[in-house]
Amino acid sequence: MVRIINILFGCLLTSVGVVILNHAEIVTGGTAGLSLNVSYLTSLQFALVFFLI
């Protein structure tokens, strides 16, 4: 049970970090960075682009 809570907490921290980067318009590497770049260049929402990538 503790392992599942730790995994969920890690996912929460990661998603909060990506949202902060999105609002600050700072680009990071990896899948999140590619998604942010595509969402900046198009009118698509970041969440949709991140899901598709």
ModelCIF file with pLDDT and N, C-alpha, C, O atoms, coordinates in Angstrom:
data_MODEL
#
_entry.id   MODEL 
#
_entity.id                         1 
_entity.type                       polymer 
_entity.pdbx_number_of_molecules   1 
#
_entity_poly.entity_id                      1 
_entity_poly.type                           'polypeptide(L)' 
_entity_poly.nstd_linkage                   no 
_entity_poly.nstd_monomer                   no 
_entity_poly.pdbx_seq_one_letter_code       MVRIINILFGCLLTSVGVVILNHAEIVTGGTAGLSLNVSYLTSLQFALVFFLI 
_entity_poly.pdbx_seq_one_letter_code_can   MVRIINILFGCLLTSVGVVILNHAEIVTGGTAGLSLNVSYLTSLQFALVFFLI 
_entity_poly.pdbx_strand_id                 A 
#
loop_
_entity_poly_seq.entity_id 
_entity_poly_seq.num 
_entity_poly_seq.mon_id 
_entity_poly_seq.hetero 
1 1  MET n 
1 2  VAL n 
1 3  ARG n 
1 4  ILE n 
1 5  ILE n 
1 6  ASN n 
1 7  ILE n 
1 8  LEU n 
1 9  PHE n 
1 10 GLY n 
1 11 CYS n 
1 12 LEU n 
1 13 LEU n 
1 14 THR n 
1 15 SER n 
1 16 VAL n 
1 17 GLY n 
1 18 VAL n 
1 19 VAL n 
1 20 ILE n 
1 21 LEU n 
1 22 ASN n 
1 23 HIS n 
1 24 ALA n 
1 25 GLU n 
1 26 ILE n 
1 27 VAL n 
1 28 THR n 
1 29 GLY n 
1 30 GLY n 
1 31 THR n 
1 32 ALA n 
1 33 GLY n 
1 34 LEU n 
1 35 SER n 
1 36 LEU n 
1 37 ASN n 
1 38 VAL n 
1 39 SER n 
1 40 TYR n 
1 41 LEU n 
1 42 THR n 
1 43 SER n 
1 44 LEU n 
1 45 GLN n 
1 46 PHE n 
1 47 ALA n 
1 48 LEU n 
1 49 VAL n 
1 50 PHE n 
1 51 PHE n 
1 52 LEU n 
1 53 ILE n 
#
_struct_asym.id          A 
_struct_asym.entity_id   1 
#
loop_
_ma_qa_metric.id 
_ma_qa_metric.mode 
_ma_qa_metric.name 
_ma_qa_metric.software_group_id 
_ma_qa_metric.type 
1 global pLDDT . pLDDT 
2 local  pLDDT . pLDDT 
#
_ma_qa_metric_global.metric_id      1 
_ma_qa_metric_global.metric_value   87.81 
_ma_qa_metric_global.model_id       1 
_ma_qa_metric_global.ordinal_id     1 
#
loop_
_ma_qa_metric_local.label_asym_id 
_ma_qa_metric_local.label_comp_id 
_ma_qa_metric_local.label_seq_id 
_ma_qa_metric_local.metric_id 
_ma_qa_metric_local.metric_value 
_ma_qa_metric_local.model_id 
_ma_qa_metric_local.ordinal_id 
A MET 1  2 91.00 1 1  
A VAL 2  2 93.00 1 2  
A ARG 3  2 95.00 1 3  
A ILE 4  2 94.00 1 4  
A ILE 5  2 96.00 1 5  
A ASN 6  2 96.00 1 6  
A ILE 7  2 95.00 1 7  
A LEU 8  2 96.00 1 8  
A PHE 9  2 96.00 1 9  
A GLY 10 2 93.00 1 10 
A CYS 11 2 92.00 1 11 
A LEU 12 2 94.00 1 12 
A LEU 13 2 93.00 1 13 
A THR 14 2 88.00 1 14 
A SER 15 2 87.00 1 15 
A VAL 16 2 91.00 1 16 
A GLY 17 2 88.00 1 17 
A VAL 18 2 82.00 1 18 
A VAL 19 2 84.00 1 19 
A ILE 20 2 88.00 1 20 
A LEU 21 2 81.00 1 21 
A ASN 22 2 78.00 1 22 
A HIS 23 2 85.00 1 23 
A ALA 24 2 86.00 1 24 
A GLU 25 2 77.00 1 25 
A ILE 26 2 78.00 1 26 
A VAL 27 2 74.00 1 27 
A THR 28 2 76.00 1 28 
A GLY 29 2 79.00 1 29 
A GLY 30 2 84.00 1 30 
A THR 31 2 86.00 1 31 
A ALA 32 2 83.00 1 32 
A GLY 33 2 84.00 1 33 
A LEU 34 2 89.00 1 34 
A SER 35 2 87.00 1 35 
A LEU 36 2 84.00 1 36 
A ASN 37 2 87.00 1 37 
A VAL 38 2 90.00 1 38 
A SER 39 2 88.00 1 39 
A TYR 40 2 86.00 1 40 
A LEU 41 2 91.00 1 41 
A THR 42 2 93.00 1 42 
A SER 43 2 87.00 1 43 
A LEU 44 2 91.00 1 44 
A GLN 45 2 90.00 1 45 
A PHE 46 2 84.00 1 46 
A ALA 47 2 85.00 1 47 
A LEU 48 2 91.00 1 48 
A VAL 49 2 90.00 1 49 
A PHE 50 2 87.00 1 50 
A PHE 51 2 90.00 1 51 
A LEU 52 2 92.00 1 52 
A ILE 53 2 89.00 1 53 
#
loop_
_atom_site.group_PDB 
_atom_site.id 
_atom_site.type_symbol 
_atom_site.label_atom_id 
_atom_site.label_alt_id 
_atom_site.label_comp_id 
_atom_site.label_asym_id 
_atom_site.label_entity_id 
_atom_site.label_seq_id 
_atom_site.pdbx_PDB_ins_code 
_atom_site.Cartn_x 
_atom_site.Cartn_y 
_atom_site.Cartn_z 
_atom_site.occupancy 
_atom_site.B_iso_or_equiv 
_atom_site.pdbx_formal_charge 
_atom_site.auth_seq_id 
_atom_site.auth_comp_id 
_atom_site.auth_asym_id 
_atom_site.auth_atom_id 
_atom_site.pdbx_PDB_model_num 
ATOM 1   N N  . MET A 1 1  ? 0.820  -1.197 0.000   1.00 91.00 ? 1  MET A N  1 
ATOM 2   C CA . MET A 1 1  ? 0.000  0.000  0.000   1.00 91.00 ? 1  MET A CA 1 
ATOM 3   C C  . MET A 1 1  ? 0.863  1.259  0.000   1.00 91.00 ? 1  MET A C  1 
ATOM 4   O O  . MET A 1 1  ? 0.550  2.230  -0.689  1.00 91.00 ? 1  MET A O  1 
ATOM 5   N N  . VAL A 1 2  ? 1.947  1.241  0.772   1.00 93.00 ? 2  VAL A N  1 
ATOM 6   C CA . VAL A 1 2  ? 2.833  2.399  0.839   1.00 93.00 ? 2  VAL A CA 1 
ATOM 7   C C  . VAL A 1 2  ? 3.485  2.639  -0.517  1.00 93.00 ? 2  VAL A C  1 
ATOM 8   O O  . VAL A 1 2  ? 3.698  3.784  -0.916  1.00 93.00 ? 2  VAL A O  1 
ATOM 9   N N  . ARG A 1 3  ? 3.798  1.563  -1.220  1.00 95.00 ? 3  ARG A N  1 
ATOM 10  C CA . ARG A 1 3  ? 4.419  1.691  -2.538  1.00 95.00 ? 3  ARG A CA 1 
ATOM 11  C C  . ARG A 1 3  ? 3.496  2.407  -3.523  1.00 95.00 ? 3  ARG A C  1 
ATOM 12  O O  . ARG A 1 3  ? 3.948  3.254  -4.293  1.00 95.00 ? 3  ARG A O  1 
ATOM 13  N N  . ILE A 1 4  ? 2.222  2.075  -3.502  1.00 94.00 ? 4  ILE A N  1 
ATOM 14  C CA . ILE A 1 4  ? 1.246  2.715  -4.388  1.00 94.00 ? 4  ILE A CA 1 
ATOM 15  C C  . ILE A 1 4  ? 1.108  4.193  -4.048  1.00 94.00 ? 4  ILE A C  1 
ATOM 16  O O  . ILE A 1 4  ? 1.026  5.027  -4.949  1.00 94.00 ? 4  ILE A O  1 
ATOM 17  N N  . ILE A 1 5  ? 1.083  4.526  -2.775  1.00 96.00 ? 5  ILE A N  1 
ATOM 18  C CA . ILE A 1 5  ? 0.983  5.922  -2.352  1.00 96.00 ? 5  ILE A CA 1 
ATOM 19  C C  . ILE A 1 5  ? 2.212  6.698  -2.809  1.00 96.00 ? 5  ILE A C  1 
ATOM 20  O O  . ILE A 1 5  ? 2.090  7.840  -3.253  1.00 96.00 ? 5  ILE A O  1 
ATOM 21  N N  . ASN A 1 6  ? 3.395  6.093  -2.706  1.00 96.00 ? 6  ASN A N  1 
ATOM 22  C CA . ASN A 1 6  ? 4.622  6.751  -3.159  1.00 96.00 ? 6  ASN A CA 1 
ATOM 23  C C  . ASN A 1 6  ? 4.609  6.991  -4.661  1.00 96.00 ? 6  ASN A C  1 
ATOM 24  O O  . ASN A 1 6  ? 5.034  8.050  -5.122  1.00 96.00 ? 6  ASN A O  1 
ATOM 25  N N  . ILE A 1 7  ? 4.129  6.025  -5.423  1.00 95.00 ? 7  ILE A N  1 
ATOM 26  C CA . ILE A 1 7  ? 4.035  6.187  -6.875  1.00 95.00 ? 7  ILE A CA 1 
ATOM 27  C C  . ILE A 1 7  ? 3.058  7.308  -7.219  1.00 95.00 ? 7  ILE A C  1 
ATOM 28  O O  . ILE A 1 7  ? 3.357  8.139  -8.076  1.00 95.00 ? 7  ILE A O  1 
ATOM 29  N N  . LEU A 1 8  ? 1.902  7.346  -6.570  1.00 96.00 ? 8  LEU A N  1 
ATOM 30  C CA . LEU A 1 8  ? 0.920  8.403  -6.830  1.00 96.00 ? 8  LEU A CA 1 
ATOM 31  C C  . LEU A 1 8  ? 1.462  9.775  -6.438  1.00 96.00 ? 8  LEU A C  1 
ATOM 32  O O  . LEU A 1 8  ? 1.215  10.759 -7.135  1.00 96.00 ? 8  LEU A O  1 
ATOM 33  N N  . PHE A 1 9  ? 2.194  9.849  -5.332  1.00 96.00 ? 9  PHE A N  1 
ATOM 34  C CA . PHE A 1 9  ? 2.776  11.113 -4.895  1.00 96.00 ? 9  PHE A CA 1 
ATOM 35  C C  . PHE A 1 9  ? 3.837  11.583 -5.893  1.00 96.00 ? 9  PHE A C  1 
ATOM 36  O O  . PHE A 1 9  ? 3.930  12.778 -6.174  1.00 96.00 ? 9  PHE A O  1 
ATOM 37  N N  . GLY A 1 10 ? 4.630  10.663 -6.425  1.00 93.00 ? 10 GLY A N  1 
ATOM 38  C CA . GLY A 1 10 ? 5.623  11.008 -7.442  1.00 93.00 ? 10 GLY A CA 1 
ATOM 39  C C  . GLY A 1 10 ? 4.974  11.518 -8.718  1.00 93.00 ? 10 GLY A C  1 
ATOM 40  O O  . GLY A 1 10 ? 5.459  12.471 -9.327  1.00 93.00 ? 10 GLY A O  1 
ATOM 41  N N  . CYS A 1 11 ? 3.881  10.887 -9.125  1.00 92.00 ? 11 CYS A N  1 
ATOM 42  C CA . CYS A 1 11 ? 3.136  11.350 -10.304 1.00 92.00 ? 11 CYS A CA 1 
ATOM 43  C C  . CYS A 1 11 ? 2.561  12.739 -10.074 1.00 92.00 ? 11 CYS A C  1 
ATOM 44  O O  . CYS A 1 11 ? 2.570  13.573 -10.979 1.00 92.00 ? 11 CYS A O  1 
ATOM 45  N N  . LEU A 1 12 ? 2.062  12.991 -8.874  1.00 94.00 ? 12 LEU A N  1 
ATOM 46  C CA . LEU A 1 12 ? 1.518  14.300 -8.542  1.00 94.00 ? 12 LEU A CA 1 
ATOM 47  C C  . LEU A 1 12 ? 2.597  15.369 -8.604  1.00 94.00 ? 12 LEU A C  1 
ATOM 48  O O  . LEU A 1 12 ? 2.372  16.435 -9.176  1.00 94.00 ? 12 LEU A O  1 
ATOM 49  N N  . LEU A 1 13 ? 3.762  15.105 -8.029  1.00 93.00 ? 13 LEU A N  1 
ATOM 50  C CA . LEU A 1 13 ? 4.854  16.079 -8.052  1.00 93.00 ? 13 LEU A CA 1 
ATOM 51  C C  . LEU A 1 13 ? 5.329  16.358 -9.478  1.00 93.00 ? 13 LEU A C  1 
ATOM 52  O O  . LEU A 1 13 ? 5.614  17.503 -9.830  1.00 93.00 ? 13 LEU A O  1 
ATOM 53  N N  . THR A 1 14 ? 5.411  15.316 -10.286 1.00 88.00 ? 14 THR A N  1 
ATOM 54  C CA . THR A 1 14 ? 5.828  15.491 -11.676 1.00 88.00 ? 14 THR A CA 1 
ATOM 55  C C  . THR A 1 14 ? 4.822  16.318 -12.460 1.00 88.00 ? 14 THR A C  1 
ATOM 56  O O  . THR A 1 14 ? 5.209  17.198 -13.228 1.00 88.00 ? 14 THR A O  1 
ATOM 57  N N  . SER A 1 15 ? 3.546  16.047 -12.276 1.00 87.00 ? 15 SER A N  1 
ATOM 58  C CA . SER A 1 15 ? 2.526  16.801 -13.010 1.00 87.00 ? 15 SER A CA 1 
ATOM 59  C C  . SER A 1 15 ? 2.478  18.254 -12.561 1.00 87.00 ? 15 SER A C  1 
ATOM 60  O O  . SER A 1 15 ? 2.262  19.142 -13.387 1.00 87.00 ? 15 SER A O  1 
ATOM 61  N N  . VAL A 1 16 ? 2.671  18.515 -11.285 1.00 91.00 ? 16 VAL A N  1 
ATOM 62  C CA . VAL A 1 16 ? 2.711  19.904 -10.801 1.00 91.00 ? 16 VAL A CA 1 
ATOM 63  C C  . VAL A 1 16 ? 3.904  20.632 -11.412 1.00 91.00 ? 16 VAL A C  1 
ATOM 64  O O  . VAL A 1 16 ? 3.788  21.793 -11.805 1.00 91.00 ? 16 VAL A O  1 
ATOM 65  N N  . GLY A 1 17 ? 5.046  19.957 -11.494 1.00 88.00 ? 17 GLY A N  1 
ATOM 66  C CA . GLY A 1 17 ? 6.226  20.560 -12.105 1.00 88.00 ? 17 GLY A CA 1 
ATOM 67  C C  . GLY A 1 17 ? 6.018  20.898 -13.566 1.00 88.00 ? 17 GLY A C  1 
ATOM 68  O O  . GLY A 1 17 ? 6.435  21.963 -14.021 1.00 88.00 ? 17 GLY A O  1 
ATOM 69  N N  . VAL A 1 18 ? 5.379  20.008 -14.308 1.00 82.00 ? 18 VAL A N  1 
ATOM 70  C CA . VAL A 1 18 ? 5.115  20.262 -15.731 1.00 82.00 ? 18 VAL A CA 1 
ATOM 71  C C  . VAL A 1 18 ? 4.129  21.410 -15.893 1.00 82.00 ? 18 VAL A C  1 
ATOM 72  O O  . VAL A 1 18 ? 4.278  22.222 -16.807 1.00 82.00 ? 18 VAL A O  1 
ATOM 73  N N  . VAL A 1 19 ? 3.133  21.494 -15.031 1.00 84.00 ? 19 VAL A N  1 
ATOM 74  C CA . VAL A 1 19 ? 2.164  22.597 -15.100 1.00 84.00 ? 19 VAL A CA 1 
ATOM 75  C C  . VAL A 1 19 ? 2.862  23.932 -14.815 1.00 84.00 ? 19 VAL A C  1 
ATOM 76  O O  . VAL A 1 19 ? 2.574  24.933 -15.472 1.00 84.00 ? 19 VAL A O  1 
ATOM 77  N N  . ILE A 1 20 ? 3.771  23.950 -13.846 1.00 88.00 ? 20 ILE A N  1 
ATOM 78  C CA . ILE A 1 20 ? 4.513  25.174 -13.544 1.00 88.00 ? 20 ILE A CA 1 
ATOM 79  C C  . ILE A 1 20 ? 5.371  25.579 -14.739 1.00 88.00 ? 20 ILE A C  1 
ATOM 80  O O  . ILE A 1 20 ? 5.424  26.756 -15.097 1.00 88.00 ? 20 ILE A O  1 
ATOM 81  N N  . LEU A 1 21 ? 6.042  24.610 -15.357 1.00 81.00 ? 21 LEU A N  1 
ATOM 82  C CA . LEU A 1 21 ? 6.838  24.910 -16.545 1.00 81.00 ? 21 LEU A CA 1 
ATOM 83  C C  . LEU A 1 21 ? 5.965  25.424 -17.681 1.00 81.00 ? 21 LEU A C  1 
ATOM 84  O O  . LEU A 1 21 ? 6.380  26.314 -18.423 1.00 81.00 ? 21 LEU A O  1 
ATOM 85  N N  . ASN A 1 22 ? 4.777  24.883 -17.825 1.00 78.00 ? 22 ASN A N  1 
ATOM 86  C CA . ASN A 1 22 ? 3.861  25.313 -18.880 1.00 78.00 ? 22 ASN A CA 1 
ATOM 87  C C  . ASN A 1 22 ? 3.426  26.757 -18.661 1.00 78.00 ? 22 ASN A C  1 
ATOM 88  O O  . ASN A 1 22 ? 3.400  27.539 -19.612 1.00 78.00 ? 22 ASN A O  1 
ATOM 89  N N  . HIS A 1 23 ? 3.087  27.126 -17.438 1.00 85.00 ? 23 HIS A N  1 
ATOM 90  C CA . HIS A 1 23 ? 2.634  28.486 -17.160 1.00 85.00 ? 23 HIS A CA 1 
ATOM 91  C C  . HIS A 1 23 ? 3.773  29.494 -17.258 1.00 85.00 ? 23 HIS A C  1 
ATOM 92  O O  . HIS A 1 23 ? 3.547  30.650 -17.616 1.00 85.00 ? 23 HIS A O  1 
ATOM 93  N N  . ALA A 1 24 ? 4.991  29.069 -16.944 1.00 86.00 ? 24 ALA A N  1 
ATOM 94  C CA . ALA A 1 24 ? 6.141  29.960 -17.021 1.00 86.00 ? 24 ALA A CA 1 
ATOM 95  C C  . ALA A 1 24 ? 6.712  30.020 -18.434 1.00 86.00 ? 24 ALA A C  1 
ATOM 96  O O  . ALA A 1 24 ? 7.628  30.799 -18.701 1.00 86.00 ? 24 ALA A O  1 
ATOM 97  N N  . GLU A 1 25 ? 6.180  29.210 -19.333 1.00 77.00 ? 25 GLU A N  1 
ATOM 98  C CA . GLU A 1 25 ? 6.638  29.097 -20.713 1.00 77.00 ? 25 GLU A CA 1 
ATOM 99  C C  . GLU A 1 25 ? 8.124  28.771 -20.789 1.00 77.00 ? 25 GLU A C  1 
ATOM 100 O O  . GLU A 1 25 ? 8.860  29.333 -21.599 1.00 77.00 ? 25 GLU A O  1 
ATOM 101 N N  . ILE A 1 26 ? 8.547  27.848 -19.924 1.00 78.00 ? 26 ILE A N  1 
ATOM 102 C CA . ILE A 1 26 ? 9.907  27.341 -19.915 1.00 78.00 ? 26 ILE A CA 1 
ATOM 103 C C  . ILE A 1 26 ? 9.871  25.940 -20.497 1.00 78.00 ? 26 ILE A C  1 
ATOM 104 O O  . ILE A 1 26 ? 9.006  25.134 -20.150 1.00 78.00 ? 26 ILE A O  1 
ATOM 105 N N  . VAL A 1 27 ? 10.813 25.655 -21.381 1.00 74.00 ? 27 VAL A N  1 
ATOM 106 C CA . VAL A 1 27 ? 10.812 24.360 -22.056 1.00 74.00 ? 27 VAL A CA 1 
ATOM 107 C C  . VAL A 1 27 ? 11.805 23.433 -21.365 1.00 74.00 ? 27 VAL A C  1 
ATOM 108 O O  . VAL A 1 27 ? 12.913 23.839 -21.016 1.00 74.00 ? 27 VAL A O  1 
ATOM 109 N N  . THR A 1 28 ? 11.402 22.209 -21.178 1.00 76.00 ? 28 THR A N  1 
ATOM 110 C CA . THR A 1 28 ? 12.251 21.169 -20.604 1.00 76.00 ? 28 THR A CA 1 
ATOM 111 C C  . THR A 1 28 ? 12.522 20.113 -21.666 1.00 76.00 ? 28 THR A C  1 
ATOM 112 O O  . THR A 1 28 ? 12.001 20.207 -22.777 1.00 76.00 ? 28 THR A O  1 
ATOM 113 N N  . GLY A 1 29 ? 13.312 19.132 -21.346 1.00 79.00 ? 29 GLY A N  1 
ATOM 114 C CA . GLY A 1 29 ? 13.636 18.078 -22.293 1.00 79.00 ? 29 GLY A CA 1 
ATOM 115 C C  . GLY A 1 29 ? 12.657 16.928 -22.228 1.00 79.00 ? 29 GLY A C  1 
ATOM 116 O O  . GLY A 1 29 ? 11.759 16.905 -21.387 1.00 79.00 ? 29 GLY A O  1 
ATOM 117 N N  . GLY A 1 30 ? 12.836 15.988 -23.109 1.00 84.00 ? 30 GLY A N  1 
ATOM 118 C CA . GLY A 1 30 ? 12.035 14.774 -23.112 1.00 84.00 ? 30 GLY A CA 1 
ATOM 119 C C  . GLY A 1 30 ? 10.643 14.963 -23.678 1.00 84.00 ? 30 GLY A C  1 
ATOM 120 O O  . GLY A 1 30 ? 10.391 15.876 -24.464 1.00 84.00 ? 30 GLY A O  1 
ATOM 121 N N  . THR A 1 31 ? 9.756  14.099 -23.271 1.00 86.00 ? 31 THR A N  1 
ATOM 122 C CA . THR A 1 31 ? 8.381  14.115 -23.770 1.00 86.00 ? 31 THR A CA 1 
ATOM 123 C C  . THR A 1 31 ? 7.654  15.395 -23.374 1.00 86.00 ? 31 THR A C  1 
ATOM 124 O O  . THR A 1 31 ? 6.908  15.959 -24.174 1.00 86.00 ? 31 THR A O  1 
ATOM 125 N N  . ALA A 1 32 ? 7.866  15.852 -22.146 1.00 83.00 ? 32 ALA A N  1 
ATOM 126 C CA . ALA A 1 32 ? 7.205  17.080 -21.704 1.00 83.00 ? 32 ALA A CA 1 
ATOM 127 C C  . ALA A 1 32 ? 7.681  18.281 -22.511 1.00 83.00 ? 32 ALA A C  1 
ATOM 128 O O  . ALA A 1 32 ? 6.876  19.139 -22.872 1.00 83.00 ? 32 ALA A O  1 
ATOM 129 N N  . GLY A 1 33 ? 8.961  18.354 -22.796 1.00 84.00 ? 33 GLY A N  1 
ATOM 130 C CA . GLY A 1 33 ? 9.498  19.466 -23.591 1.00 84.00 ? 33 GLY A CA 1 
ATOM 131 C C  . GLY A 1 33 ? 8.969  19.460 -25.009 1.00 84.00 ? 33 GLY A C  1 
ATOM 132 O O  . GLY A 1 33 ? 8.614  20.507 -25.551 1.00 84.00 ? 33 GLY A O  1 
ATOM 133 N N  . LEU A 1 34 ? 8.917  18.289 -25.608 1.00 89.00 ? 34 LEU A N  1 
ATOM 134 C CA . LEU A 1 34 ? 8.374  18.184 -26.958 1.00 89.00 ? 34 LEU A CA 1 
ATOM 135 C C  . LEU A 1 34 ? 6.902  18.578 -26.977 1.00 89.00 ? 34 LEU A C  1 
ATOM 136 O O  . LEU A 1 34 ? 6.448  19.262 -27.894 1.00 89.00 ? 34 LEU A O  1 
ATOM 137 N N  . SER A 1 35 ? 6.173  18.152 -25.980 1.00 87.00 ? 35 SER A N  1 
ATOM 138 C CA . SER A 1 35 ? 4.750  18.506 -25.892 1.00 87.00 ? 35 SER A CA 1 
ATOM 139 C C  . SER A 1 35 ? 4.564  20.005 -25.694 1.00 87.00 ? 35 SER A C  1 
ATOM 140 O O  . SER A 1 35 ? 3.679  20.606 -26.303 1.00 87.00 ? 35 SER A O  1 
ATOM 141 N N  . LEU A 1 36 ? 5.394  20.615 -24.844 1.00 84.00 ? 36 LEU A N  1 
ATOM 142 C CA . LEU A 1 36 ? 5.309  22.059 -24.639 1.00 84.00 ? 36 LEU A CA 1 
ATOM 143 C C  . LEU A 1 36 ? 5.612  22.814 -25.918 1.00 84.00 ? 36 LEU A C  1 
ATOM 144 O O  . LEU A 1 36 ? 4.925  23.782 -26.243 1.00 84.00 ? 36 LEU A O  1 
ATOM 145 N N  . ASN A 1 37 ? 6.642  22.380 -26.654 1.00 87.00 ? 37 ASN A N  1 
ATOM 146 C CA . ASN A 1 37 ? 6.978  23.047 -27.918 1.00 87.00 ? 37 ASN A CA 1 
ATOM 147 C C  . ASN A 1 37 ? 5.838  22.948 -28.922 1.00 87.00 ? 37 ASN A C  1 
ATOM 148 O O  . ASN A 1 37 ? 5.495  23.935 -29.572 1.00 87.00 ? 37 ASN A O  1 
ATOM 149 N N  . VAL A 1 38 ? 5.258  21.777 -29.050 1.00 90.00 ? 38 VAL A N  1 
ATOM 150 C CA . VAL A 1 38 ? 4.154  21.595 -30.001 1.00 90.00 ? 38 VAL A CA 1 
ATOM 151 C C  . VAL A 1 38 ? 2.945  22.415 -29.568 1.00 90.00 ? 38 VAL A C  1 
ATOM 152 O O  . VAL A 1 38 ? 2.264  22.995 -30.414 1.00 90.00 ? 38 VAL A O  1 
ATOM 153 N N  . SER A 1 39 ? 2.666  22.473 -28.275 1.00 88.00 ? 39 SER A N  1 
ATOM 154 C CA . SER A 1 39 ? 1.517  23.253 -27.816 1.00 88.00 ? 39 SER A CA 1 
ATOM 155 C C  . SER A 1 39 ? 1.754  24.753 -27.987 1.00 88.00 ? 39 SER A C  1 
ATOM 156 O O  . SER A 1 39 ? 0.801  25.507 -28.186 1.00 88.00 ? 39 SER A O  1 
ATOM 157 N N  . TYR A 1 40 ? 3.023  25.199 -27.912 1.00 86.00 ? 40 TYR A N  1 
ATOM 158 C CA . TYR A 1 40 ? 3.326  26.611 -28.165 1.00 86.00 ? 40 TYR A CA 1 
ATOM 159 C C  . TYR A 1 40 ? 3.148  26.946 -29.645 1.00 86.00 ? 40 TYR A C  1 
ATOM 160 O O  . TYR A 1 40 ? 2.679  28.032 -29.988 1.00 86.00 ? 40 TYR A O  1 
ATOM 161 N N  . LEU A 1 41 ? 3.522  26.013 -30.514 1.00 91.00 ? 41 LEU A N  1 
ATOM 162 C CA . LEU A 1 41 ? 3.481  26.272 -31.952 1.00 91.00 ? 41 LEU A CA 1 
ATOM 163 C C  . LEU A 1 41 ? 2.092  26.109 -32.553 1.00 91.00 ? 41 LEU A C  1 
ATOM 164 O O  . LEU A 1 41 ? 1.797  26.684 -33.601 1.00 91.00 ? 41 LEU A O  1 
ATOM 165 N N  . THR A 1 42 ? 1.243  25.334 -31.902 1.00 93.00 ? 42 THR A N  1 
ATOM 166 C CA . THR A 1 42 ? -0.112 25.111 -32.404 1.00 93.00 ? 42 THR A CA 1 
ATOM 167 C C  . THR A 1 42 ? -1.115 25.650 -31.392 1.00 93.00 ? 42 THR A C  1 
ATOM 168 O O  . THR A 1 42 ? -0.734 26.163 -30.339 1.00 93.00 ? 42 THR A O  1 
ATOM 169 N N  . SER A 1 43 ? -2.360 25.533 -31.710 1.00 87.00 ? 43 SER A N  1 
ATOM 170 C CA . SER A 1 43 ? -3.401 25.987 -30.785 1.00 87.00 ? 43 SER A CA 1 
ATOM 171 C C  . SER A 1 43 ? -3.946 24.841 -29.932 1.00 87.00 ? 43 SER A C  1 
ATOM 172 O O  . SER A 1 43 ? -4.983 24.980 -29.284 1.00 87.00 ? 43 SER A O  1 
ATOM 173 N N  . LEU A 1 44 ? -3.236 23.705 -29.935 1.00 91.00 ? 44 LEU A N  1 
ATOM 174 C CA . LEU A 1 44 ? -3.683 22.545 -29.166 1.00 91.00 ? 44 LEU A CA 1 
ATOM 175 C C  . LEU A 1 44 ? -3.318 22.704 -27.699 1.00 91.00 ? 44 LEU A C  1 
ATOM 176 O O  . LEU A 1 44 ? -2.345 23.376 -27.360 1.00 91.00 ? 44 LEU A O  1 
ATOM 177 N N  . GLN A 1 45 ? -4.104 22.083 -26.838 1.00 90.00 ? 45 GLN A N  1 
ATOM 178 C CA . GLN A 1 45 ? -3.823 22.123 -25.412 1.00 90.00 ? 45 GLN A CA 1 
ATOM 179 C C  . GLN A 1 45 ? -2.650 21.208 -25.069 1.00 90.00 ? 45 GLN A C  1 
ATOM 180 O O  . GLN A 1 45 ? -2.434 20.180 -25.710 1.00 90.00 ? 45 GLN A O  1 
ATOM 181 N N  . PHE A 1 46 ? -1.898 21.609 -24.044 1.00 84.00 ? 46 PHE A N  1 
ATOM 182 C CA . PHE A 1 46 ? -0.729 20.838 -23.653 1.00 84.00 ? 46 PHE A CA 1 
ATOM 183 C C  . PHE A 1 46 ? -1.093 19.412 -23.259 1.00 84.00 ? 46 PHE A C  1 
ATOM 184 O O  . PHE A 1 46 ? -0.401 18.470 -23.647 1.00 84.00 ? 46 PHE A O  1 
ATOM 185 N N  . ALA A 1 47 ? -2.165 19.240 -22.495 1.00 85.00 ? 47 ALA A N  1 
ATOM 186 C CA . ALA A 1 47 ? -2.542 17.905 -22.020 1.00 85.00 ? 47 ALA A CA 1 
ATOM 187 C C  . ALA A 1 47 ? -2.836 16.961 -23.177 1.00 85.00 ? 47 ALA A C  1 
ATOM 188 O O  . ALA A 1 47 ? -2.452 15.792 -23.144 1.00 85.00 ? 47 ALA A O  1 
ATOM 189 N N  . LEU A 1 48 ? -3.510 17.461 -24.189 1.00 91.00 ? 48 LEU A N  1 
ATOM 190 C CA . LEU A 1 48 ? -3.832 16.637 -25.347 1.00 91.00 ? 48 LEU A CA 1 
ATOM 191 C C  . LEU A 1 48 ? -2.569 16.245 -26.098 1.00 91.00 ? 48 LEU A C  1 
ATOM 192 O O  . LEU A 1 48 ? -2.409 15.085 -26.478 1.00 91.00 ? 48 LEU A O  1 
ATOM 193 N N  . VAL A 1 49 ? -1.670 17.201 -26.314 1.00 90.00 ? 49 VAL A N  1 
ATOM 194 C CA . VAL A 1 49 ? -0.432 16.913 -27.025 1.00 90.00 ? 49 VAL A CA 1 
ATOM 195 C C  . VAL A 1 49 ? 0.423  15.926 -26.235 1.00 90.00 ? 49 VAL A C  1 
ATOM 196 O O  . VAL A 1 49 ? 0.996  15.002 -26.811 1.00 90.00 ? 49 VAL A O  1 
ATOM 197 N N  . PHE A 1 50 ? 0.512  16.116 -24.924 1.00 87.00 ? 50 PHE A N  1 
ATOM 198 C CA . PHE A 1 50 ? 1.293  15.210 -24.082 1.00 87.00 ? 50 PHE A CA 1 
ATOM 199 C C  . PHE A 1 50 ? 0.727  13.801 -24.127 1.00 87.00 ? 50 PHE A C  1 
ATOM 200 O O  . PHE A 1 50 ? 1.482  12.829 -24.163 1.00 87.00 ? 50 PHE A O  1 
ATOM 201 N N  . PHE A 1 51 ? -0.585 13.683 -24.126 1.00 90.00 ? 51 PHE A N  1 
ATOM 202 C CA . PHE A 1 51 ? -1.224 12.365 -24.211 1.00 90.00 ? 51 PHE A CA 1 
ATOM 203 C C  . PHE A 1 51 ? -0.938 11.713 -25.552 1.00 90.00 ? 51 PHE A C  1 
ATOM 204 O O  . PHE A 1 51 ? -0.670 10.513 -25.612 1.00 90.00 ? 51 PHE A O  1 
ATOM 205 N N  . LEU A 1 52 ? -0.992 12.483 -26.619 1.00 92.00 ? 52 LEU A N  1 
ATOM 206 C CA . LEU A 1 52 ? -0.776 11.927 -27.954 1.00 92.00 ? 52 LEU A CA 1 
ATOM 207 C C  . LEU A 1 52 ? 0.676  11.507 -28.170 1.00 92.00 ? 52 LEU A C  1 
ATOM 208 O O  . LEU A 1 52 ? 0.944  10.506 -28.835 1.00 92.00 ? 52 LEU A O  1 
ATOM 209 N N  . ILE A 1 53 ? 1.604  12.267 -27.614 1.00 89.00 ? 53 ILE A N  1 
ATOM 210 C CA . ILE A 1 53 ? 3.028  11.924 -27.762 1.00 89.00 ? 53 ILE A CA 1 
ATOM 211 C C  . ILE A 1 53 ? 3.361  10.765 -26.874 1.00 89.00 ? 53 ILE A C  1 
ATOM 212 O O  . ILE A 1 53 ? 4.507  10.317 -26.847 1.00 89.00 ? 53 ILE A O  1 
#
